[in-house]
Amino acid sequence: MKFRVAIGQFRELRDEDLAFARQLGVCGIGLNKPNLDSPAWTAVLGRQFPANAAPRGPMQRWEAADLVTIRSYVEDAGLTLECIEGVPINFFDKAILGLPGRDEQIENYRHTIRSVGQAGIKVLGYNWIPDGVWRTTRSGPARGGAKVTGYDHARAAAIASGRLPQRTDEEMWANYAYFIRAVLPVAEQEGVVLALHPDDPPMPVLDGVARVMRSPQAFDRALAIGNSANHQLTFCMGCFAEMGLEQLYEGLRRFGAAGKIAYMHFRNVQGCQPNFSECFIDDGAIDVARALVILRDVGFDGFIMDDHVPRMVDDTVWGHRGRAYATGYIKGLCRMLEAVG
């Protein structure tokens, strides 16, 4: 097999986190929207260049020196920084919604991409979600009393916060085209892959704003607008399964064979839109072994990693126990697939 197993969803990093990743035997890690203004990241950034730990205003973009420090911190632990999965929402929220100030944000985003490339980081994930992942419960019941997140659209559809300006499908697509056409040439210049994540949940509208990255056909459209080898997908199995199981398997085959999957979020769900819940990796609707076989058969050469996991007894906020279970299960399946050929 050409692909490898990483572990992800780190918002911050400590020595113990890197030791945990090494103990699991993964190839590397993924960071998820790290807030480099936080005290934890300030401590990391000050290790190599103490000046980086000095007080500063809220960031609007990332600098190469900071990202080099983070990459070196990971590599010194014997791991690879496989990707950074997105920037803080304040880096590009105006660009998503087409608000005044978007051009300044886009220019800062272009600077961030340059910094990612100059730091030697190969993949920068992103999404087109103005207000994050929606769930209507975060303590639903799962196997053995574990707690999981779930989504019930009847409850979510009634929410109207008034916080966001309403946007139609075509308005969101127009904003997307404006953005990707501005930033993708920089990614090409710097050798950075931009990896687009689906909407979660993949519903047509939430809180008055259209969610356009909700189907395989939407990704066809997005990849056509940003037509480049440096534009690929974060293929989240949970989100695709929320669209429908056949959407998932067909998407794996088609986007995988086209070389358009940068990396995989390997998780499972029970049910699909408009109502679903998350679950243990071996306890959902997705045949995860079948998914791995498809990835092998299409020659996928990226990395796969855990995503959302159940909260097990006495687990941490990040979910060390749940992630250890998911990662061990994934590694076991991969080893079996290698053995049977």
Protein Blocks (a to p, Z undefined) as FASTA:
>chain_A
ZZdcddehilbdcfklmmmmmmnopabdcdehiafkbmklmmmmmmmmmmlmpccdddfb
dcfklmmmmmmmmmmnopacfbaedjafklmmmmmnopghklmmmmmmmmmmmmmmmnop
abdcddddfnbpadfbfcbccehhiacddddfklmmmpcghlaccddfklmmmmmmmmmm
mmmmmmmmnopacddddddddbfbgghiacfblcfklmmmmmmmmgcfkbccdddfklmm
mnopklmmmmmmmmmmnopafbdcddddedjdfbdcdddfklcfbdfklmmmmmmmnopa
bdcddddddddehiafkommmmmmmmmmmmmmmmmmmmnZZ
